[in-house]
Amino acid sequence: MQTFSAVRLRLLGWAARRFAGKAGSMSFAGTMSMLSDKSLFPLFRDGLDPVPEVGRLRAEEPVSRLPIPLGIRAWLVTGYEPVRAVLGATDGYSNDFGQFAARVGLTAGQEPGGLGMADPPMHTRLRRMIMPEFTMHRLARLQPRIETIVNDRLDAMARIDGPVDLLQEFALPVPALTICELLGVPYADRDFVQQASAARFDLGGGAYAPLDAINESKAYLRGLVADQRHKPGDGLIGSLIRAHGDELDDQELTGLADGVLTGGLETSASMLALGSLVLMTQPELADPLRAGGPADKLVEELLRYLSVVQVAFPRFAVRDLEVAGVAIKAGDVIMCSLSGADRDEVLGPGMDRIDAARATSRSHLAFGHGLHRCVGAELARMELRIAYPALVRRFPAMRPAIDPAQLPMRRASIVFGLDGLPVTLGASAA
């Protein structure tokens, strides 16, 4: 069985939108589209920094009410210690989005799903199956392929006359081709995979738009899983089918693949684009990379500073409890601001600036924490450690083609990022 053609993908998108429109969730869409700036401010940025309100709350009220419609009691947690405590707790919370979906009018199949929205024991079982695919030993086989992808994209950029959109030509293709290689997604489908991944994080078009994108990407992945049931490929989906085929149904496999896509594409693309912008505007940070120095510490500091995943998966209180002395009722929704927590000065002084030599005994929360910490963290690190040095060595004079203050930034996206990054490359290094 062949994978979906472009025509079939368009039909899937149409069908997903039609189904969702008929499924009784229009009241949810209408209500959530009225989310105000007072609700969305944790997703806003002031340049590359969280908006000042996030810092003010972290200092004065690290657990504060977040106004959400539909009578939902929601809390925003901004301080490093309370965020770490909420994400690290194994009792008193649920990540099962299904219970929340019913309260806001979503029907079965419309909730995001995946590991991030699952609880033990299902979460424990599925994570145990997928984790061996993300060990450093297993990922090492991808390193030569990532290096080839990076160098091919740099060669392609060098052939372009005039300004280059670094997002479209480098930051998106590198993780897209990597994740397609990992999952076993056909190369011809990468444009759809990229677009669906980006759309699911953007609330700028209303809260209904991400659900539409989720439906489209999951429909595609269901077809890919069905194809590989008949003929397992060499990627992660085929590997899971060979190792655990009798233990995993198609819905679980689709959820795992969707989680890898969700966590591995848009987040890495945003880190590549924004990190490259930092290296261009603060060239002293790139100088050690050009001289052949290691990228490890700089990558960790950029991960902390940018924290592109702005809020963690929501957690739902299953009983009355306290967070940093604040009473939380059973059924309340807790949103943890990772971007706010990673600027908390309990980590050290000057957290609103980048210090590549920073030493701290506490780890950043850019990949989350606890049971739902990002499975693909090491893959993301590998991509960044390969891509940043290769980029600044190949194009040492690269600069933004427009005033950085005029760059199109996503305004209300769970994954913070750029909508474009035009650059002038300058002379290419030999």
Backbone hydrogen bonds, N-H to C=O, Kabsch-Sander energy under -0.5 kcal/mol:
donor,donor_aa,acceptor,acceptor_aa,energy
9,L,5,S,-2.1
10,R,6,A,-2.1
11,L,7,V,-2.2
12,L,8,R,-2.4
13,G,9,L,-2.4
14,W,10,R,-2.4
15,A,11,L,-3.0
16,A,12,L,-2.9
17,R,13,G,-2.1
18,R,14,W,-2.5
19,F,15,A,-3.0
20,A,16,A,-2.6
21,G,17,R,-2.1
22,K,18,R,-1.5
23,A,19,F,-0.8
23,A,20,A,-0.7
25,S,20,A,-0.7
29,A,25,S,-2.4
30,G,26,M,-3.2
31,T,27,S,-2.3
32,M,28,F,-3.0
33,S,29,A,-2.0
34,M,31,T,-1.5
35,L,32,M,-1.8
39,S,36,S,-1.3
40,L,36,S,-1.9
41,F,37,D,-1.5
43,L,40,L,-2.9
44,F,41,F,-1.8
46,D,49,D,-3.7
47,G,45,R,-0.7
48,L,46,D,-0.5
49,D,46,D,-1.7
51,V,44,F,-0.9
54,V,51,V,-1.7
55,G,51,V,-0.9
56,R,52,P,-2.5
57,L,53,E,-2.5
58,R,54,V,-2.1
59,A,55,G,-1.8
60,E,56,R,-2.5
61,E,57,L,-2.6
64,S,76,L,-2.4
66,L,74,A,-2.7
68,I,66,L,-0.5
68,I,72,I,-0.5
72,I,69,P,-1.1
74,A,66,L,-0.6
74,A,72,I,-0.8
75,W,333,V,-2.6
76,L,64,S,-3.4
77,V,75,W,-0.5
77,V,335,M,-2.9
78,T,62,P,-2.4
78,T,76,L,-0.5
79,G,62,P,-0.6
83,V,79,G,-2.3
84,R,80,Y,-2.6
85,A,81,E,-2.2
86,V,82,P,-2.5
87,L,83,V,-2.6
88,G,84,R,-1.9
89,A,85,A,-1.0
94,S,316,F,-2.1
97,F,95,N,-0.9
97,F,117,M,-0.9
99,Q,96,D,-0.9
100,F,96,D,-0.6
101,A,97,F,-2.9
102,A,98,G,-1.7
103,R,99,Q,-0.6
103,R,100,F,-0.6
104,V,100,F,-1.0
104,V,101,A,-0.8
105,G,102,A,-0.7
106,L,101,A,-2.4
110,Q,107,T,-2.2
117,M,114,G,-1.3
118,A,115,L,-1.8
122,M,119,D,-0.5
123,H,119,D,-2.7
125,R,121,P,-2.4
126,L,122,M,-2.6
127,R,123,H,-2.8
128,R,124,T,-2.0
129,M,125,R,-1.2
130,I,126,L,-1.8
131,M,127,R,-2.4
133,E,130,I,-1.5
134,F,131,M,-2.3
135,T,132,P,-0.8
139,L,135,T,-2.8
140,A,136,M,-1.5
141,R,138,R,-1.0
142,L,139,L,-2.4
143,Q,139,L,-0.7
143,Q,140,A,-0.8
146,I,142,L,-2.7
147,E,143,Q,-2.6
148,T,144,P,-2.0
149,I,145,R,-2.5
150,V,146,I,-2.8
151,N,147,E,-2.4
152,D,148,T,-2.6
153,R,149,I,-2.2
154,L,150,V,-2.2
155,D,151,N,-2.3
156,A,152,D,-2.2
157,M,153,R,-2.3
158,A,154,L,-2.1
159,R,155,D,-0.9
159,R,156,A,-0.6
160,I,157,M,-1.7
164,V,423,V,-3.0
166,L,164,V,-1.1
166,L,421,L,-2.8
169,E,165,D,-2.6
170,F,166,L,-1.6
171,A,166,L,-2.7
172,L,167,L,-2.7
174,V,170,F,-2.1
176,A,172,L,-2.1
177,L,173,P,-3.0
178,T,174,V,-1.8
179,I,175,P,-3.2
180,C,176,A,-2.3
181,E,177,L,-2.0
182,L,178,T,-2.4
183,L,179,I,-2.9
184,G,180,C,-2.4
185,V,180,C,-1.7
189,D,186,P,-1.6
190,R,187,Y,-1.8
193,V,189,D,-2.1
194,Q,190,R,-2.6
195,Q,191,D,-2.4
196,A,192,F,-2.8
197,S,193,V,-1.9
198,A,194,Q,-2.4
199,A,195,Q,-2.3
200,R,196,A,-1.3
201,F,198,A,-1.2
202,D,199,A,-1.0
203,L,201,F,-0.7
203,L,412,A,-2.1
206,G,203,L,-2.0
209,A,206,G,-0.9
211,L,207,A,-0.6
212,D,208,Y,-1.7
213,A,209,A,-2.1
214,I,210,P,-2.6
215,N,211,L,-2.4
216,E,212,D,-2.0
217,S,213,A,-2.5
218,K,214,I,-2.5
219,A,215,N,-2.0
220,Y,216,E,-2.1
221,L,217,S,-2.5
222,R,218,K,-2.3
223,G,219,A,-1.6
224,L,220,Y,-2.0
225,V,221,L,-2.8
226,A,222,R,-2.3
227,D,223,G,-2.3
228,Q,224,L,-2.2
229,R,225,V,-1.4
230,H,226,A,-0.9
230,H,227,D,-0.8
231,K,227,D,-1.5
236,L,182,L,-3.9
237,I,183,L,-1.2
239,S,235,G,-2.4
240,L,236,L,-2.7
241,I,237,I,-2.1
242,R,238,G,-2.3
243,A,239,S,-2.4
244,H,240,L,-3.0
245,G,241,I,-1.5
247,E,244,H,-1.5
248,L,244,H,-1.4
253,L,249,D,-2.4
254,T,250,D,-2.6
255,G,251,Q,-2.2
256,L,252,E,-2.3
257,A,253,L,-2.6
258,D,254,T,-2.8
259,G,255,G,-2.2
260,V,256,L,-2.0
261,L,257,A,-2.4
262,T,258,D,-3.1
263,G,259,G,-2.7
264,G,260,V,-2.0
265,L,261,L,-1.6
266,E,261,L,-0.5
269,A,265,L,-2.5
270,S,266,E,-2.3
271,M,267,T,-2.3
272,L,268,S,-2.6
273,A,269,A,-2.4
274,L,270,S,-2.8
275,G,271,M,-2.4
276,S,272,L,-1.7
277,L,273,A,-2.0
278,V,274,L,-2.2
279,L,275,G,-2.2
280,M,276,S,-1.9
281,T,277,L,-2.3
282,Q,278,V,-2.2
285,L,282,Q,-2.4
286,A,282,Q,-0.5
286,A,283,P,-0.7
287,D,283,P,-1.3
290,R,286,A,-2.2
291,A,287,D,-1.7
292,G,289,L,-1.6
293,G,288,P,-3.0
299,V,295,A,-2.7
300,E,296,D,-2.1
301,E,297,K,-2.2
302,L,298,L,-2.6
303,L,299,V,-2.5
304,R,300,E,-2.1
305,Y,301,E,-2.8
306,L,302,L,-2.6
307,S,303,L,-2.2
310,Q,308,V,-1.1
310,Q,414,I,-2.9
312,A,336,C,-2.2
315,R,334,I,-2.2
316,F,94,S,-3.2
317,A,332,D,-2.5
318,V,92,G,-2.2
319,R,92,G,-0.7
321,L,328,I,-2.6
323,V,326,V,-2.2
326,V,323,V,-2.0
328,I,321,L,-3.5
331,G,317,A,-3.4
332,D,329,K,-2.3
333,V,73,R,-2.8
334,I,315,R,-3.2
335,M,75,W,-3.4
335,M,333,V,-0.5
336,C,334,I,-0.5
337,S,77,V,-3.2
337,S,335,M,-0.6
338,L,310,Q,-1.5
338,L,336,C,-0.9
339,S,310,Q,-1.4
341,A,337,S,-2.1
342,D,338,L,-2.2
343,R,340,G,-1.2
344,D,341,A,-1.5
347,L,344,D,-1.9
348,G,345,E,-0.6
353,R,350,G,-1.4
358,R,355,D,-2.1
368,G,365,L,-2.3
371,L,87,L,-0.5
372,H,369,H,-0.7
373,R,370,G,-1.9
374,C,367,F,-2.9
377,A,374,C,-1.2
380,A,376,G,-2.3
381,R,377,A,-2.4
382,M,378,E,-2.2
383,E,379,L,-2.3
384,L,380,A,-2.4
385,R,381,R,-2.7
386,I,382,M,-1.5
387,A,383,E,-3.0
388,Y,384,L,-2.1
390,A,386,I,-1.4
391,L,387,A,-2.5
392,V,388,Y,-2.3
393,R,389,P,-2.0
394,R,390,A,-2.0
395,F,391,L,-2.3
397,A,427,A,-0.6
398,M,395,F,-1.6
399,R,424,T,-2.3
401,A,422,P,-2.9
402,I,422,P,-0.6
406,Q,403,D,-2.8
407,L,404,P,-1.3
409,M,407,L,-0.9
410,R,417,G,-2.8
413,S,43,L,-0.7
414,I,201,F,-2.2
416,F,308,V,-3.0
416,F,414,I,-0.7
419,D,408,P,-3.2
420,G,408,P,-0.6
423,V,164,V,-2.9
424,T,399,R,-2.7
425,L,423,V,-0.5
429,A,394,R,-3.0
